[in-house]
Amino acid sequence: MAPAAALGAAALAIAAAAAAGGGCGGGGGEPGGTVSVMVALPGANPAEVEQALVRPLEQALAGVPGRHGVRAVARDGHAVLELRVLRGVDAATAVDRARAAVDAVRAQLPADADVPHLVAAPGDWVLARLSDEAWSRSTTTAAGLGRAARQVERELLRLPVQRVEACGARDPRLAVDLVPVRLAAHGLTVADVARALTAAPDLPSGRVTEDDLVVRTHGRRGGYDEVADTVIGAGGVRVRDVAVVSERAQARCVVAGQPGEVVVRLGLRPGAARAELERAVTRRGLTVVAGAAVVVGRHGSATEVVVVEGVAPEVVEATLVGEDVDALAAAGRVAVAALAGDAAVVRAWCVGCATTELQRLELDRARMAQLGVDAAQVAQAMAVAVGGELVATLDDGERELGVVLSVEEGTTRWRELAVRTAGGALQPLDGLVRVGTGAELAERLHLDGQRAVAVRLVGARGVAASALRARVARALPGATVRTLDARAASPAPW
């Protein structure tokens, strides 16, 4: 089971379409459409994802007929690859060719990797905002706005679109915060609770999918009682006996600098008429916004966008390739710092440069073998304690409510957790795990099989692309610079 953040990042990556304007740098000819390939590998860090997923998949996609180029990014627990095809190759053909290439190397992927997901990029993107009147019909609370936004998403998905995302709305979550002392008192482990919630024997009409458990609650808006009253094992202990269950909200996407703003991005199906979609959107109470929502990175576990209204801004990208990922990342960070104070630049960011603080686990494997403790148990307990794990989704037809399992003050109290030995006894983690700290790259970018970093700039109003290109070329010597289309660049998966 992947951590919640990894699942959230994976869901966004699946939705992401490819950057437009210039090609990936592979085959000759004019670039056309793009196919995105996403595959998850729960628990793997970016370096492991790079070797286990990106390397074999990008080699397979490099042989696709009509290929223009391949990009890939490896992150915690998943990889996203983009196959750009030549102009004239239709979307269905591109997806079929990409799927055949991926299927040919499936046997080379790790056994615990998820089934790769392929999707053609939207043909175009429309940006819209819900009218004040429409918002006032719901509520001004964050939960109410989230529910209204999800209802809008459902309605808009009936139109000829591939993707709808309400950016700025927060999704409800049921947080199940385990209390270590209560677990110990009842002789239970993190794995026992996770297994109960995943199996959910007393939740109505559950069905298991590859990613999580979907539970349909037959019209009931709630979900708190169903989760809190879930029985753990045969002893009659319920989730509410060992955890604090509460409802929270978490954003999938945020609008930079505008915390109260909610905008809706719609990705058109290839061949769909933009004007017709805009009219349909307007009839449903939304106002079409002239401009673009440009993805500029992450804000916690959420995608962050900058909304630029009016004439779409100029967006340029500089890419630098090499083998030393640390040197590339350092160069990218220096370039972004040099551009940060430039009045001609609204935003500068780097793909492949960010680092993340992490906790390194050192397992006493000899002791674990002696006790018959499975390393997977230890890994799950630590993942729940440090980051939380999405274990189920309640769906009542109006909203989806993710159930996230975590530990109260988990980053400091993980030592109080226990795992079960082969003999059934409880063994504290403190005797099996030592934790150190460190840092690693949060993502690794590849361009046509080469390691790379990419620095992107969004220009201020009226600033020409040529001026931005000159600035980024000075900031990142030796880079290849290209201009992107702002609307098409906005859904890129980085």
C-alpha positions as CSV (number, residue, x, y, z in Angstrom):
1,M,0.0,0.0,0.0
2,A,1.5,3.3,-1.0
3,P,1.7,6.3,1.4
4,A,-1.0,8.9,1.0
5,A,1.3,11.5,-0.4
6,A,2.6,9.1,-3.0
7,L,-0.9,8.1,-4.1
8,G,-1.9,11.8,-4.3
9,A,1.1,12.6,-6.4
10,A,0.4,9.5,-8.6
11,A,-3.2,10.6,-9.2
12,L,-2.1,14.0,-10.3
13,A,0.6,12.5,-12.5
14,I,-1.9,10.3,-14.2
15,A,-4.0,13.3,-15.0
16,A,-1.0,15.3,-16.2
17,A,-0.5,15.9,-19.9
18,A,2.6,16.7,-21.8
19,A,4.4,20.0,-22.2
20,A,3.9,21.5,-25.7
21,G,5.8,23.9,-27.9
22,G,9.2,22.4,-29.0
23,G,9.8,18.7,-28.9
24,C,11.6,16.4,-26.5
25,G,14.7,16.4,-28.6
26,G,14.4,12.9,-30.0
27,G,13.3,12.1,-33.6
28,G,13.1,14.8,-36.3
29,G,10.0,16.4,-37.7
30,E,7.2,18.5,-36.1
31,P,6.0,17.3,-32.7
32,G,2.4,16.2,-32.3
33,G,0.5,14.7,-29.5
34,T,1.7,13.1,-26.3
35,V,1.0,9.9,-24.4
36,S,1.6,9.9,-20.6
37,V,2.6,6.6,-18.9
38,M,2.3,6.4,-15.1
39,V,3.4,3.4,-13.0
40,A,3.6,3.2,-9.2
41,L,6.2,1.3,-7.2
42,P,5.1,1.7,-3.5
43,G,7.9,2.4,-1.1
44,A,10.6,3.1,-3.6
45,N,12.7,6.3,-3.5
46,P,13.4,8.4,-6.7
47,A,16.7,6.7,-7.3
48,E,15.1,3.2,-7.1
49,V,12.2,4.3,-9.3
50,E,14.7,5.7,-11.8
51,Q,16.5,2.3,-12.1
52,A,13.6,0.0,-11.8
53,L,10.9,1.8,-13.8
54,V,12.3,4.7,-15.8
55,R,15.3,3.0,-17.4
56,P,13.4,0.0,-18.9
57,L,10.3,2.0,-19.9
58,E,12.1,4.8,-21.6
59,Q,14.1,2.3,-23.6
60,A,11.0,0.6,-24.7
61,L,9.3,3.9,-25.7
62,A,12.3,5.0,-27.6
63,G,11.6,2.3,-30.2
64,V,8.0,3.4,-30.8
65,P,7.4,4.2,-34.5
66,G,6.7,7.9,-35.0
67,R,8.4,8.9,-31.8
68,H,9.6,12.5,-31.5
69,G,11.0,12.2,-28.0
70,V,10.6,10.8,-24.5
71,R,10.7,12.5,-21.1
72,A,10.5,10.9,-17.7
73,V,10.4,11.9,-14.1
74,A,11.0,9.6,-11.1
75,R,9.6,10.5,-7.8
76,D,8.8,8.8,-4.5
77,G,6.8,5.7,-5.3
78,H,6.0,6.4,-9.0
79,A,7.3,7.4,-12.4
80,V,5.7,9.4,-15.2
81,L,6.9,9.1,-18.7
82,E,5.8,11.2,-21.7
83,L,6.1,9.9,-25.3
84,R,5.8,12.7,-27.8
85,V,4.9,11.6,-31.3
86,L,5.3,13.3,-34.6
87,R,2.5,15.4,-36.0
88,G,0.0,13.4,-37.9
89,V,0.0,10.4,-35.6
90,D,-3.5,10.3,-34.1
91,A,-4.0,9.8,-30.4
92,A,-5.5,6.3,-30.5
93,T,-2.6,5.0,-32.6
94,A,-0.1,6.7,-30.3
95,V,-1.6,5.1,-27.2
96,D,-1.8,1.6,-28.9
97,R,1.9,1.9,-29.9
98,A,3.0,3.0,-26.5
99,R,1.0,0.3,-24.8
100,A,2.6,-2.4,-27.0
101,A,6.0,-1.1,-26.1
102,V,5.3,-1.0,-22.4
103,D,3.7,-4.5,-22.4
104,A,6.9,-5.9,-24.1
105,V,9.0,-5.0,-21.0
106,R,6.4,-5.6,-18.3
107,A,8.3,-8.7,-17.2
108,Q,11.4,-6.6,-16.5
109,L,9.6,-4.4,-14.0
110,P,9.5,-5.3,-10.3
111,A,6.8,-7.8,-9.3
112,D,5.3,-5.3,-6.8
113,A,5.0,-2.5,-9.4
114,D,1.5,-1.5,-10.3
115,V,0.0,-2.0,-13.8
116,P,1.2,0.9,-16.0
117,H,-1.5,3.5,-16.8
118,L,-1.5,5.1,-20.2
119,V,-3.5,8.2,-21.4
120,A,-3.4,10.5,-24.3
121,A,-2.8,14.2,-23.5
122,P,-5.7,16.6,-23.8
123,G,-5.9,18.4,-27.1
124,D,-6.3,21.8,-25.4
125,W,-7.1,23.3,-22.0
126,V,-9.8,25.7,-20.8
127,L,-9.6,27.6,-17.6
128,A,-12.8,28.7,-15.8
129,R,-14.1,30.0,-12.5
130,L,-17.4,29.3,-10.7
131,S,-19.5,32.4,-10.6
132,D,-20.2,34.1,-7.2
133,E,-23.9,33.3,-7.5
134,A,-23.1,29.6,-8.0
135,W,-20.8,29.6,-5.0
136,S,-23.3,31.3,-2.8
137,R,-25.8,28.5,-3.4
138,S,-23.5,26.2,-1.4
139,T,-21.5,27.6,1.6
140,T,-18.5,29.6,2.3
141,T,-16.8,27.0,4.4
142,A,-13.8,25.0,3.1
143,A,-15.8,21.8,3.3
144,G,-18.8,23.3,1.5
145,L,-16.6,24.7,-1.2
146,G,-14.9,21.4,-1.6
147,R,-18.2,19.6,-2.0
148,A,-19.5,22.2,-4.5
149,A,-16.3,21.9,-6.5
150,R,-16.5,18.1,-6.7
151,Q,-20.1,18.4,-7.9
152,V,-18.9,20.8,-10.6
153,E,-16.2,18.3,-11.6
154,R,-18.8,15.5,-11.9
155,E,-21.1,17.7,-14.1
156,L,-18.3,18.8,-16.3
157,L,-17.0,15.3,-16.9
158,R,-20.1,14.7,-19.0
159,L,-18.7,17.1,-21.6
160,P,-16.1,16.1,-24.2
161,V,-13.2,16.4,-21.7
162,Q,-10.4,14.1,-20.6
163,R,-9.7,15.8,-17.3
164,V,-11.4,18.2,-14.9
165,E,-9.7,19.6,-11.8
166,A,-11.0,22.2,-9.4
167,C,-7.8,23.8,-8.2
168,G,-8.0,25.4,-4.7
169,A,-10.8,23.1,-3.4
170,R,-9.9,20.8,-0.6
171,D,-10.8,17.2,-0.5
172,P,-12.3,15.7,2.7
173,R,-10.2,13.1,4.6
174,L,-11.0,10.9,7.5
175,A,-7.9,10.9,9.6
176,V,-7.4,7.8,11.8
177,D,-4.7,8.8,14.2
178,L,-3.5,5.8,16.1
179,V,-2.5,6.3,19.8
180,P,0.5,4.0,20.6
181,V,-0.4,3.5,24.3
182,R,-3.9,2.3,23.3
183,L,-2.6,-0.1,20.7
184,A,-0.2,-1.6,23.3
185,A,-3.0,-1.9,25.8
186,H,-5.1,-4.0,23.4
187,G,-2.1,-6.0,22.1
188,L,-2.5,-4.6,18.5
189,T,-0.1,-3.4,15.8
190,V,-0.4,-0.9,12.9
191,A,-0.7,-3.8,10.5
192,D,-3.7,-5.2,12.4
193,V,-5.5,-1.9,12.1
194,A,-4.6,-1.4,8.4
195,R,-5.7,-4.9,7.6
196,A,-9.1,-4.3,9.3
197,L,-9.7,-1.1,7.4
198,T,-8.5,-2.5,4.1
199,A,-10.7,-5.6,4.5
200,A,-13.5,-3.5,6.1
201,P,-15.7,-6.6,7.0
202,D,-18.5,-4.5,8.5
203,L,-18.5,-1.7,5.9
204,P,-21.4,-2.0,3.4
205,S,-20.8,-3.3,-0.1
206,G,-17.1,-2.8,-0.3
207,R,-15.1,-3.7,-3.4
208,V,-11.3,-3.9,-3.5
209,T,-9.4,-2.2,-6.3
210,E,-5.7,-2.2,-7.1
211,D,-5.2,1.1,-5.3
212,D,-7.5,1.1,-2.3
213,L,-10.8,-0.1,-0.9
214,V,-13.9,1.7,-2.3
215,V,-16.9,1.5,0.0
216,R,-20.3,2.6,-1.2
217,T,-22.4,3.8,1.7
218,H,-25.8,3.7,0.0
219,G,-26.6,7.4,0.1
220,R,-25.3,8.2,3.6
221,R,-23.1,11.3,3.5
222,G,-21.1,10.2,6.5
223,G,-18.4,7.7,6.9
224,Y,-17.1,8.5,10.4
225,D,-19.1,5.9,12.2
226,E,-18.4,3.2,9.6
227,V,-14.7,3.7,10.0
228,A,-14.7,4.3,13.8
229,D,-16.8,1.2,14.4
230,T,-14.7,-1.2,12.2
231,V,-13.8,-4.2,14.3
232,I,-10.1,-5.2,14.4
233,G,-9.5,-8.9,14.4
234,A,-11.5,-11.3,16.6
235,G,-11.2,-9.6,19.9
236,G,-14.0,-7.1,19.4
237,V,-11.8,-4.0,19.6
238,R,-12.9,-1.2,17.4
239,V,-10.9,1.4,15.6
240,R,-12.3,4.1,17.9
241,D,-10.8,2.2,20.9
242,V,-7.2,2.7,19.6
243,A,-7.4,5.8,17.5
244,V,-8.8,9.3,17.2
245,V,-10.9,9.6,14.1
246,S,-11.6,13.1,12.7
247,E,-12.4,14.7,9.4
248,R,-9.9,17.0,7.8
249,A,-9.4,18.6,4.4
250,Q,-6.5,18.3,2.0
251,A,-5.9,20.1,-1.3
252,R,-4.9,18.3,-4.4
253,C,-4.0,21.6,-6.1
254,V,-3.5,25.1,-4.8
255,V,-3.4,28.5,-6.5
256,A,-0.2,30.2,-5.6
257,G,-0.7,33.4,-3.6
258,Q,-4.5,33.1,-3.6
259,P,-5.5,30.7,-0.8
260,G,-9.2,31.4,-1.3
261,E,-9.2,31.1,-5.0
262,V,-10.8,28.2,-6.8
263,V,-10.4,27.7,-10.6
264,V,-11.3,24.8,-12.8
265,R,-9.0,23.4,-15.5
266,L,-10.6,21.3,-18.2
267,G,-8.5,19.2,-20.6
268,L,-10.3,18.7,-24.0
269,R,-10.4,15.4,-25.7
270,P,-8.3,15.4,-28.9
271,G,-10.5,16.8,-31.7
272,A,-13.0,18.5,-29.4
273,A,-14.0,22.0,-30.3
274,R,-12.8,24.6,-27.8
275,A,-15.5,27.1,-28.6
276,E,-18.3,24.6,-28.1
277,L,-16.8,23.5,-24.7
278,E,-16.5,27.1,-23.5
279,R,-20.2,27.7,-24.3
280,A,-21.2,24.5,-22.4
281,V,-19.1,25.5,-19.5
282,T,-20.7,29.0,-19.4
283,R,-24.2,27.4,-19.4
284,R,-23.3,25.5,-16.3
285,G,-22.6,28.6,-14.2
286,L,-18.9,29.0,-14.8
287,T,-17.0,32.0,-16.2
288,V,-14.3,31.1,-18.8
289,V,-11.0,32.8,-17.9
290,A,-8.8,34.2,-20.6
291,G,-5.3,33.2,-19.6
292,A,-3.6,30.1,-18.2
293,A,-3.0,28.2,-15.0
294,V,0.7,27.2,-15.2
295,V,1.9,24.4,-13.0
296,V,5.0,25.5,-11.1
297,G,5.7,22.6,-8.8
298,R,4.4,21.3,-5.4
299,H,3.1,22.9,-2.3
300,G,3.4,20.0,0.2
301,S,1.7,17.1,-1.5
302,A,-0.4,19.3,-3.7
303,T,0.3,20.7,-7.2
304,E,0.8,24.4,-7.2
305,V,-0.3,26.6,-10.1
306,V,0.1,30.3,-11.0
307,V,-3.0,31.8,-12.6
308,V,-2.2,34.5,-15.2
309,E,-5.3,36.2,-16.6
310,G,-5.6,38.1,-19.9
311,V,-3.0,37.4,-22.6
312,A,-1.3,34.1,-21.8
313,P,2.2,34.7,-20.5
314,E,5.4,33.6,-22.2
315,V,6.8,30.4,-20.8
316,V,10.4,29.2,-21.6
317,E,12.3,26.2,-20.6
318,A,16.1,25.5,-20.4
319,T,17.3,21.9,-20.1
320,L,20.7,20.8,-19.1
321,V,21.8,17.1,-19.5
322,G,24.6,15.2,-17.8
323,E,25.3,12.2,-15.6
324,D,26.1,13.7,-12.3
325,V,22.6,14.3,-10.8
326,D,23.9,16.3,-7.9
327,A,25.9,18.7,-10.1
328,L,22.9,19.1,-12.4
329,A,20.7,19.9,-9.4
330,A,23.2,22.4,-8.0
331,A,23.4,24.2,-11.4
332,G,19.6,24.3,-11.6
333,R,19.2,25.8,-8.1
334,V,21.8,28.4,-8.8
335,A,20.0,29.4,-12.0
336,V,16.6,29.7,-10.2
337,A,18.2,31.8,-7.4
338,A,19.7,34.2,-10.0
339,L,16.3,34.6,-11.7
340,A,14.2,34.9,-8.6
341,G,14.6,38.7,-8.2
342,D,14.1,39.6,-11.9
343,A,11.1,41.8,-12.5
344,A,10.6,40.3,-15.9
345,V,10.0,36.9,-14.3
346,V,6.8,36.0,-12.5
347,R,8.0,32.6,-11.4
348,A,11.1,30.5,-11.9
349,W,11.4,26.9,-10.8
350,C,13.5,23.8,-11.5
351,V,12.6,20.2,-12.3
352,G,15.1,17.7,-10.9
353,C,16.7,20.1,-8.4
354,A,14.6,19.9,-5.2
355,T,15.8,17.9,-2.3
356,T,13.8,16.3,0.5
357,E,14.7,15.6,4.1
358,L,14.3,11.9,4.9
359,Q,14.7,9.5,7.7
360,R,17.0,6.5,6.9
361,L,16.1,3.3,8.6
362,E,18.7,0.9,9.7
363,L,17.1,-2.5,10.5
364,D,18.7,-5.0,12.8
365,R,18.0,-7.8,10.3
366,A,19.8,-10.5,12.5
367,R,17.5,-9.7,15.4
368,M,14.4,-9.6,13.1
369,A,15.3,-13.0,11.6
370,Q,15.8,-14.4,15.1
371,L,12.3,-13.2,16.1
372,G,10.6,-13.9,12.8
373,V,9.7,-10.3,12.1
374,D,8.8,-9.4,8.5
375,A,10.6,-6.3,7.2
376,A,7.3,-5.4,5.5
377,Q,5.7,-5.0,8.9
378,V,8.4,-2.6,10.0
379,A,8.3,-0.6,6.8
380,Q,4.5,-0.2,7.0
381,A,4.6,0.8,10.7
382,M,7.2,3.5,10.0
383,A,5.4,4.7,6.8
384,V,2.2,5.2,8.8
385,A,4.0,6.9,11.7
386,V,6.0,9.3,9.5
387,G,3.8,10.1,6.6
388,G,0.4,8.4,6.8
389,E,-1.1,5.8,4.5
390,L,-4.3,6.0,2.5
391,V,-6.0,2.7,3.3
392,A,-9.6,3.2,2.0
393,T,-12.0,5.6,0.2
394,L,-15.6,6.1,1.1
395,D,-17.8,7.0,-1.8
396,D,-21.5,8.0,-1.2
397,G,-22.2,9.2,-4.8
398,E,-21.7,12.8,-3.8
399,R,-18.2,12.9,-2.5
400,E,-15.2,10.7,-1.9
401,L,-13.7,10.6,1.5
402,G,-10.2,9.2,1.8
403,V,-9.3,7.3,5.0
404,V,-5.7,8.0,6.0
405,L,-4.1,6.0,8.7
406,S,-1.4,7.8,10.8
407,V,0.1,7.8,14.3
408,E,-0.5,10.6,16.8
409,E,2.8,12.4,17.0
410,G,4.3,9.6,14.9
411,T,7.6,11.2,14.0
412,T,8.5,11.2,17.7
413,R,6.5,8.3,19.1
414,W,7.2,5.6,16.5
415,R,9.4,3.8,19.1
416,E,6.3,3.0,21.1
417,L,4.8,1.0,18.2
418,A,5.2,-2.7,18.0
419,V,5.2,-5.4,15.3
420,R,4.2,-9.1,15.7
421,T,6.8,-11.8,15.8
422,A,6.4,-15.3,14.3
423,G,5.3,-16.6,17.7
424,G,2.6,-13.9,18.0
425,A,4.3,-11.8,20.6
426,L,4.6,-8.0,20.3
427,Q,8.1,-6.6,19.7
428,P,8.7,-2.8,20.1
429,L,10.2,-1.1,17.0
430,D,12.7,0.6,19.3
431,G,14.7,-2.7,19.5
432,L,14.7,-3.3,15.8
433,V,15.2,0.1,14.1
434,R,17.7,2.8,14.2
435,V,16.8,6.1,12.4
436,G,19.3,8.5,10.9
437,T,18.6,11.7,8.9
438,G,19.7,12.7,5.4
439,A,18.6,14.3,2.2
440,E,18.1,13.1,-1.4
441,L,16.7,14.5,-4.6
442,A,12.9,14.6,-4.6
443,E,12.7,13.8,-8.3
444,R,14.9,12.8,-11.2
445,L,14.3,14.0,-14.7
446,H,15.3,12.2,-17.9
447,L,15.3,13.5,-21.5
448,D,15.6,10.8,-24.1
449,G,17.5,8.6,-21.8
450,Q,19.8,11.2,-20.4
451,R,19.7,12.6,-16.9
452,A,18.7,16.3,-16.9
453,V,17.3,19.3,-15.1
454,A,14.8,21.7,-16.5
455,V,14.5,25.4,-15.5
456,R,11.2,27.0,-16.4
457,L,10.2,30.7,-16.4
458,V,6.8,32.4,-16.5
459,G,7.3,35.9,-17.9
460,A,5.7,39.1,-16.6
461,R,3.0,40.8,-18.7
462,G,4.4,42.2,-21.9
463,V,7.8,40.5,-21.5
464,A,8.8,38.8,-24.8
465,A,9.9,35.2,-25.0
466,S,13.2,36.3,-26.5
467,A,14.0,38.3,-23.4
468,L,13.2,35.3,-21.1
469,R,15.3,33.0,-23.3
470,A,18.3,35.3,-23.0
471,R,17.9,35.5,-19.2
472,V,17.7,31.7,-18.6
473,A,20.5,31.0,-21.1
474,R,22.8,33.3,-19.0
475,A,21.6,31.7,-15.7
476,L,22.1,28.1,-16.9
477,P,25.1,28.0,-19.3
478,G,25.2,25.2,-21.8
479,A,21.4,24.6,-21.6
480,T,19.1,24.1,-24.5
481,V,16.4,26.7,-24.4
482,R,12.9,26.6,-26.0
483,T,9.6,28.4,-25.8
484,L,6.5,26.7,-24.6
485,D,2.8,27.3,-25.1
486,A,1.5,28.5,-21.7
487,R,-1.9,26.8,-22.0
488,A,-0.4,23.5,-23.1
489,A,2.5,23.6,-20.8
490,S,0.3,24.1,-17.7
491,P,-0.6,20.4,-17.1
492,A,2.9,19.1,-17.4
493,P,3.5,16.4,-14.7
494,W,6.3,18.3,-13.0
